[in-house]
């Protein structure tokens, strides 16, 4: 891990990518926390853990899929009443 961190900051190009991904990750985590609480999604913290355990693309995509299903169910419930 120390070697990886040293290599990430080895030159301006890799540093730029590292900063860009870090900012994106923090924004996505903030979005996931706020939306998970707002929509009362079950296990919303699991998707954050999956981003670190499997990949960013998998965890965030799965969260967005579950979020969309919750919003669609809420919309159908509102239309039925």
TIRO-2110 file (N, C-alpha, C; in Angstrom, 1 decimal):
// TIRO-2110
0.8, -1.2, 0.0, N, 1, A
0.0, 0.0, 0.0, CA, 1, A
0.9, 1.3, 0.0, C, 1, A
1.9, 1.3, 0.8, N, 2, A
2.8, 2.6, 0.7, CA, 2, A
3.4, 2.8, -0.6, C, 2, A
3.8, 1.8, -1.3, N, 3, A
4.3, 1.9, -2.7, CA, 3, A
3.3, 2.4, -3.6, C, 3, A
2.0, 1.9, -3.5, N, 4, A
0.9, 2.4, -4.4, CA, 4, A
0.7, 3.9, -4.1, C, 4, A
0.6, 4.3, -2.9, N, 5, A
0.4, 5.7, -2.6, CA, 5, A
1.5, 6.6, -3.1, C, 5, A
2.7, 6.1, -3.0, N, 6, A
3.9, 6.9, -3.5, CA, 6, A
3.7, 7.0, -5.1, C, 6, A
3.3, 6.0, -5.7, N, 7, A
3.2, 6.0, -7.2, CA, 7, A
2.0, 6.8, -7.7, C, 7, A
1.0, 6.9, -6.9, N, 8, A
-0.2, 7.7, -7.2, CA, 8, A
0.3, 9.2, -7.3, C, 8, A
1.1, 9.6, -6.4, N, 9, A
1.6, 11.0, -6.4, CA, 9, A
2.9, 11.2, -7.1, C, 9, A
3.3, 10.3, -8.0, N, 10, A
4.6, 10.3, -8.6, CA, 10, A
4.7, 11.5, -9.6, C, 10, A
3.7, 11.8, -10.3, N, 11, A
3.8, 12.9, -11.3, CA, 11, A
2.4, 13.7, -11.4, C, 11, A
2.4, 14.8, -12.0, N, 12, A
1.2, 15.6, -12.0, CA, 12, A
0.0, 15.0, -12.6, C, 12, A
0.2, 14.1, -13.7, N, 13, A
-1.0, 13.5, -14.3, CA, 13, A
-1.6, 12.5, -13.4, C, 13, A
-0.8, 11.7, -12.7, N, 14, A
-1.4, 10.7, -11.8, CA, 14, A
-2.0, 11.4, -10.6, C, 14, A
-1.4, 12.4, -10.1, N, 15, A
-2.0, 13.2, -9.0, CA, 15, A
-3.3, 13.8, -9.3, C, 15, A
-3.4, 14.3, -10.6, N, 16, A
-4.7, 14.9, -11.0, CA, 16, A
-5.8, 13.8, -11.0, C, 16, A
-5.5, 12.7, -11.5, N, 17, A
-6.5, 11.6, -11.5, CA, 17, A
-6.9, 11.2, -10.1, C, 17, A
-5.9, 11.1, -9.2, N, 18, A
-6.2, 10.7, -7.9, CA, 18, A
-7.1, 11.7, -7.2, C, 18, A
-6.8, 13.0, -7.3, N, 19, A
-7.6, 14.0, -6.7, CA, 19, A
-9.0, 14.0, -7.3, C, 19, A
-9.1, 13.9, -8.6, N, 20, A
-10.4, 13.8, -9.3, CA, 20, A
-11.3, 12.7, -8.8, C, 20, A
-10.7, 11.5, -8.7, N, 21, A
-11.4, 10.3, -8.2, CA, 21, A
-11.8, 10.5, -6.8, C, 21, A
-10.9, 11.1, -6.0, N, 22, A
-11.2, 11.3, -4.5, CA, 22, A
-12.4, 12.2, -4.4, C, 22, A
-12.4, 13.3, -5.1, N, 23, A
-13.5, 14.3, -5.0, CA, 23, A
-14.8, 13.6, -5.5, C, 23, A
-14.8, 12.9, -6.6, N, 24, A
-15.9, 12.2, -7.1, CA, 24, A
-16.5, 11.2, -6.0, C, 24, A
-15.6, 10.4, -5.4, N, 25, A
-16.0, 9.4, -4.4, CA, 25, A
-16.6, 10.1, -3.2, C, 25, A
-16.1, 11.2, -2.8, N, 26, A
-16.7, 11.9, -1.6, CA, 26, A
-18.1, 12.4, -2.0, C, 26, A
-18.2, 13.0, -3.2, N, 27, A
-19.5, 13.5, -3.6, CA, 27, A
-20.6, 12.3, -3.7, C, 27, A
-20.1, 11.2, -4.3, N, 28, A
-21.1, 10.1, -4.4, CA, 28, A
-21.5, 9.5, -3.1, C, 28, A
-20.5, 9.4, -2.2, N, 29, A
-20.8, 8.9, -0.8, CA, 29, A
-21.8, 9.9, -0.1, C, 29, A
-21.6, 11.2, -0.2, N, 30, A
-22.5, 12.1, 0.3, CA, 30, A
-23.9, 12.0, -0.3, C, 30, A
-24.0, 11.8, -1.6, N, 31, A
-25.3, 11.6, -2.2, CA, 31, A
-25.9, 10.3, -1.7, C, 31, A
-25.2, 9.3, -1.6, N, 32, A
-25.7, 8.0, -1.2, CA, 32, A
-26.3, 8.0, 0.2, C, 32, A
-25.5, 8.7, 1.1, N, 33, A
-26.0, 8.8, 2.5, CA, 33, A
-27.3, 9.7, 2.6, C, 33, A
-27.3, 10.8, 1.9, N, 34, A
-28.5, 11.6, 2.0, CA, 34, A
-29.7, 11.0, 1.3, C, 34, A
-29.5, 10.4, 0.2, N, 35, A
-30.6, 9.7, -0.5, CA, 35, A
-31.1, 8.4, 0.2, C, 35, A
-30.1, 7.7, 0.8, N, 36, A
-30.5, 6.5, 1.6, CA, 36, A
-31.3, 6.8, 2.8, C, 36, A
-31.0, 7.9, 3.5, N, 37, A
-31.8, 8.3, 4.6, CA, 37, A
-33.1, 8.9, 4.2, C, 37, A
-33.1, 9.7, 3.1, N, 38, A
-34.3, 10.4, 2.7, CA, 38, A
-35.4, 9.4, 2.3, C, 38, A
-34.9, 8.4, 1.5, N, 39, A
-35.9, 7.4, 1.0, CA, 39, A
-36.1, 6.2, 1.9, C, 39, A
-35.3, 6.2, 3.0, N, 40, A
-35.4, 5.1, 4.0, CA, 40, A
-35.0, 3.8, 3.4, C, 40, A
-34.0, 3.8, 2.6, N, 41, A
-33.5, 2.5, 1.9, CA, 41, A
-32.9, 1.6, 3.0, C, 41, A
-33.2, 0.3, 2.8, N, 42, A
-32.6, -0.6, 3.7, CA, 42, A
-31.2, -0.9, 3.3, C, 42, A
-30.3, -1.0, 4.3, N, 43, A
-28.9, -1.3, 4.1, CA, 43, A
-28.2, -0.4, 3.1, C, 43, A
-28.5, 0.9, 3.2, N, 44, A
-27.9, 1.8, 2.3, CA, 44, A
-26.3, 1.9, 2.5, C, 44, A
-25.9, 1.6, 3.7, N, 45, A
-24.4, 1.7, 4.0, CA, 45, A
-23.7, 0.5, 3.3, C, 45, A
-24.4, -0.6, 3.0, N, 46, A
-23.8, -1.7, 2.3, CA, 46, A
-23.3, -1.3, 0.9, C, 46, A
-24.0, -0.4, 0.3, N, 47, A
-23.5, 0.0, -1.1, CA, 47, A
-22.2, 0.8, -1.0, C, 47, A
-22.0, 1.5, 0.0, N, 48, A
-20.8, 2.2, 0.2, CA, 48, A
-19.6, 1.2, 0.4, C, 48, A
-19.9, 0.2, 1.3, N, 49, A
-18.9, -0.8, 1.5, CA, 49, A
-18.6, -1.6, 0.2, C, 49, A
-19.6, -1.9, -0.6, N, 50, A
-19.4, -2.6, -1.9, CA, 50, A
-18.5, -1.8, -2.9, C, 50, A
-18.6, -0.4, -2.8, N, 51, A
-17.8, 0.4, -3.6, CA, 51, A
-16.3, 0.2, -3.3, C, 51, A
-16.0, -0.1, -2.1, N, 52, A
-14.6, -0.3, -1.7, CA, 52, A
-14.2, -1.7, -1.9, C, 52, A
-15.1, -2.7, -1.6, N, 53, A
-14.8, -4.1, -1.7, CA, 53, A
-14.7, -4.6, -3.1, C, 53, A
-15.7, -4.2, -4.0, N, 54, A
-15.7, -4.7, -5.3, CA, 54, A
-15.3, -3.6, -6.3, C, 54, A
-16.1, -2.6, -6.5, N, 55, A
-15.6, -1.5, -7.3, CA, 55, A
-16.6, -0.3, -7.2, C, 55, A
-16.1, 0.8, -7.5, N, 56, A
-16.9, 2.1, -7.5, CA, 56, A
-18.1, 1.9, -8.4, C, 56, A
-17.9, 1.4, -9.6, N, 57, A
-19.0, 1.3, -10.6, CA, 57, A
-20.0, 0.3, -10.1, C, 57, A
-19.7, -0.7, -9.5, N, 58, A
-20.6, -1.7, -9.0, CA, 58, A
-21.5, -1.2, -7.9, C, 58, A
-20.8, -0.7, -6.9, N, 59, A
-21.6, -0.2, -5.7, CA, 59, A
-22.5, 0.9, -6.0, C, 59, A
-22.0, 1.9, -6.8, N, 60, A
-22.9, 3.1, -7.1, CA, 60, A
-24.0, 2.7, -8.0, C, 60, A
-23.7, 1.8, -9.0, N, 61, A
-24.8, 1.4, -9.9, CA, 61, A
-25.9, 0.6, -9.2, C, 61, A
-25.5, -0.3, -8.3, N, 62, A
-26.4, -1.0, -7.5, CA, 62, A
-27.3, -0.1, -6.7, C, 62, A
-26.6, 0.9, -6.0, N, 63, A
-27.4, 1.8, -5.2, CA, 63, A
-28.4, 2.6, -6.1, C, 63, A
-28.0, 3.0, -7.3, N, 64, A
-28.9, 3.8, -8.2, CA, 64, A
-30.1, 2.9, -8.6, C, 64, A
-29.8, 1.6, -8.9, N, 65, A
-30.8, 0.7, -9.3, CA, 65, A
-31.9, 0.5, -8.1, C, 65, A
-31.4, 0.3, -6.9, N, 66, A
-32.3, 0.1, -5.8, CA, 66, A
-33.1, 1.4, -5.5, C, 66, A
-32.4, 2.6, -5.7, N, 67, A
-33.0, 3.9, -5.5, CA, 67, A
-34.2, 4.1, -6.5, C, 67, A
-33.9, 3.7, -7.7, N, 68, A
-34.9, 3.9, -8.8, CA, 68, A
-36.1, 3.0, -8.5, C, 68, A
-35.9, 1.8, -8.1, N, 69, A
-37.0, 0.9, -7.8, CA, 69, A
-37.8, 1.4, -6.6, C, 69, A
-37.2, 2.0, -5.6, N, 70, A
-37.9, 2.6, -4.5, CA, 70, A
-38.7, 3.8, -5.0, C, 70, A
-38.2, 4.6, -5.8, N, 71, A
-38.9, 5.8, -6.4, CA, 71, A
-40.1, 5.4, -7.2, C, 71, A
-39.9, 4.3, -8.0, N, 72, A
-41.0, 3.8, -8.9, CA, 72, A
-42.1, 3.2, -8.0, C, 72, A
-41.7, 2.5, -7.0, N, 73, A
-42.8, 2.0, -6.1, CA, 73, A
-43.5, 3.1, -5.4, C, 73, A
-42.8, 4.2, -5.0, N, 74, A
-43.5, 5.3, -4.3, CA, 74, A
-44.4, 6.0, -5.3, C, 74, A
-44.0, 6.1, -6.6, N, 75, A
-44.8, 6.8, -7.6, CA, 75, A
-46.0, 5.9, -7.9, C, 75, A
-45.9, 4.6, -8.0, N, 76, A
-47.1, 3.8, -8.2, CA, 76, A
-48.0, 3.8, -7.1, C, 76, A
-47.5, 3.9, -5.8, N, 77, A
-48.4, 4.0, -4.7, CA, 77, A
-49.1, 5.3, -4.7, C, 77, A
-48.5, 6.4, -5.1, N, 78, A
-49.1, 7.7, -5.2, CA, 78, A
-50.2, 7.7, -6.3, C, 78, A
-49.9, 7.1, -7.4, N, 79, A
-50.9, 7.0, -8.5, CA, 79, A
-52.1, 6.2, -8.1, C, 79, A
-51.9, 5.1, -7.3, N, 80, A
-53.0, 4.3, -6.9, CA, 80, A
-54.0, 4.9, -5.9, C, 80, A
-53.5, 5.9, -5.2, N, 81, A
-54.4, 6.5, -4.2, CA, 81, A
-55.0, 7.8, -4.7, C, 81, A
END
